[in-house]
């Protein structure tokens, strides 16, 4: 079984925190889906790639399975940062960790520490860690940063 997992990211600004979240989802290409949040396990045989998504028009309202990191900030001068880190074994199975904060450096450090601890507990060879982050500074209106690992979409029966 081969699973394609796309890691995408976006930042957005809006009149409200929810509008900023929607704007960030639109930049990431996952705005017209019903997001189904998953935990952190990557199945065997998976290939993880970084790409911005562009949803087909006929997928509007579909379920989309994601591991999601999301941070919203409404105070001027503060940053919203979100990120995912992952590692995979040679057979494609792996782990995602998500992190959020008010600065990219702290998010990166947290992701690295979390992934190191989780893979060490499991033993074996987990390959080179990978990382994707998004950061945006609030100036006047709420802002949001999202990073998502996108598994698959499903229509409604």
C-alpha positions, 0 to 999 in steps of 0.5 A, a space after each residue: 500500500 502506498 500513501 501520499 502525504 502532502 505537507 502544506 502551510 499558510 498564513 493569513 490575516 482577518 477581521 476575526 481569529 476565525 477569518 484569519 484561520 480561514 485565510 491561512 487555510 486558503 493559502 495552504 489550499 485546504 480551505 473548502 474541506 471539512 478537516 478531520 484531525 488525526 494524531 501523528 502516525 504515518 503508515 508503512 509505504 508512505 511518501 511525504 512531500 512538501 507542496 501547496 495544494 489546489 483543491 478541485 472544485 468538485 471536492 468542496 465539502 469533502 472530508 480531509 484527513 490532516 495532522 494540523 498545527 495551528 496558532 492564532 494571535 490577535 495582539 499587535 507585535 506578536 507572532 503566530 508560529 506553527 510547525 510539523 516535524 516528522 521522521 520516517 523509517 526505511 519502509 515509509 512508516 513514521 511519526 509527525 509531531 506538531 508544535 505552536 508558539 509565538 516565535 519560530 525559533 521556539 517552535 523549531 526547538 520544541 518540534 526537535 525535542 519532541 521528535 527526538 524523544 518520541 523516536 528515541 523511545 521507539 528505537 530503530 532507525 528513523 532517518 533524517 528529521 524533516 521540518 516545516 514551519 509557518 510564521 506571521 506577525 500581527 500588526 493590526 488584525 488577527 493572524 493565523 499560521 497553519 501547517 498541515 500534513 494532508 492524507 486523503 479526501 473523501 466525499 460523502 456517501 
